Structures are given as structure tokens and as C-alpha cells.
């Protein structure tokens, strides 16, 4: 069983995802970032990763904690920062629809 499969599996625990978040393969780290079982702590660690592609993947994830999106709005990469801002706006619109 490959690391990417484990990282993307809905039954993988947060502790296993935390260990996989340090994997050398970018696609594994992106799969960890996309997994809903990933803890906020692990997501924040991934948000500090050197890979802009990984940070972008986190910035477009609407399941990630709002504080992580806020952190990414200040990213050095303008594409990551813009994507985080757009995700925040999308979440605000979804909440507004629920209230109406």
C-alpha cells in the first residue's frame, strides 16, 4: 500500500497523517493536506512548507481551519495568498446562504 493512498484514505488517523506530513514526496504531503482527518496543527505545519504548490492546495481547501487560511493570506507567494483570500470569501458566502 502506497503512502499517497494512506494519506488520502478517509480512515487514516490524524496521528498517521501527521507522520506522513513529513514525507519527502510532495504528492503525499498534498494528500495529507486534503484529508479531512488532518489536524489543525498538522495543517499549520504544512502551511509553512517550502512548496508553494502544497501551500496553494491548503489555501483552496475549505475544510481547513480559518486561522490557517488567514495565515496563508500573508503568504510570500501572491497566488497562494490570493487563493486563501478567495477561499475565505467562498466560506463567508456559504455561511450567509445558511443564515438566509
DASUL-V421948 format. One record per backbone hydrogen bond with DSSP energy under -1.0 kcal/mol. CO is the residue of the C=O (numbers start at 1). NH is the residue of the N-H. If there is no record, write none. Layout:
co->CO nh->NH
co->CO nh->NH
This chain:
co->2 nh->6
co->3 nh->7
co->4 nh->8
co->9 nh->12
co->13 nh->17
co->14 nh->18
co->15 nh->19
co->16 nh->20
co->17 nh->21
co->19 nh->22
co->20 nh->23
co->25 nh->29
co->26 nh->30
co->27 nh->31
co->28 nh->32
co->29 nh->33
co->30 nh->34
co->35 nh->38
co->39 nh->43
co->40 nh->44
co->41 nh->45
co->42 nh->46
co->43 nh->47
co->45 nh->48
co->46 nh->49
co->51 nh->55
co->52 nh->56
co->53 nh->57
co->54 nh->58
co->55 nh->59
co->56 nh->60
co->58 nh->61
co->65 nh->68
co->65 nh->69
co->66 nh->70
co->67 nh->71
co->68 nh->72
co->69 nh->73
co->71 nh->74
co->72 nh->75
co->77 nh->81
co->78 nh->82
co->79 nh->83
co->80 nh->84
co->81 nh->85
co->82 nh->86
co->83 nh->87
co->84 nh->88
co->85 nh->89
co->86 nh->90
co->87 nh->91
co->88 nh->92
co->89 nh->93
co->90 nh->94
co->91 nh->95
co->92 nh->96
co->93 nh->97
co->94 nh->98
co->95 nh->99
co->96 nh->100
